[in-house]
Amino acid sequence: MDDIRNLKSLQLDALREVSNMGAGHAATALSQMTGQKIMISVPHLTISKLEDVPNQIEAREEPVAAVLMKMLGDLTGLTLLVFSQQTALQVAGLMMRKPATTLGAIEQSALKEAGNILSAAYLNALSEFMGMILMPSPPTLVIDMSDAVLNETYLEVAQQSEYVFCVESEFELMESNERLRGFFLLMPDVGSLNAILRATRVA
């Protein structure tokens, strides 16, 4: 797949539209779950090798919280939702409807639930675009340095596909005027990647 980073503008436009739909679904789902009005900025889509992703998210030595899920159904691969440690605390507090100061067991459970909701929203947008059935596995939470989290994920997918779709989204909490910045990473296996690329060519 040496040509993946040389996609035509129409293909990129199709992928960006899927990203927009996913972010919109995510904001709506998060609003319903928390009872807060949440707006979403236009997400930023990049396609790169997984080994190059840590620097896009956070300095390699900075801690992050990442919710990992397997993509099941007609397409297969991995999804990763990554927050900085500070944003993870904000998300956990939003889910619990009270401030979070540490990432203890309750906060981690809230983070996994948020990751489940947000990742499912992006997968639903991809499912609608592809006309296929996509389902997420139960979430797994990893809290570690950015480089360590991505390297661990890289080892799992290295034999499948080295490219990742990275969607950077910023959610604005209208009541508290807070902003939550997160990264949704889609890591399809080779067969699923080819299917997505074929779909963008005819979109």
Buried (B, 14 or more C-beta within 10 A) or exposed (E): EEEBEEBEEEBEEBBBBBBBBBBBBBBEBBBEBBEBEBEBBEBBBBBBEBBEBBEBBBEEEBBBBBBBBBBBBBBBBBBBBBBBBEBBBBBBBBBBEEEBEEBEEEBBBBBBBBBBBBBBBBBBBBBBBBEBEBBBBEBEBBBBBBBBBBBEBBEEBEEBBBBBBBBBBBBBBEEEEBEBBBBBBBBBBBEBBBBBBEBBEEB
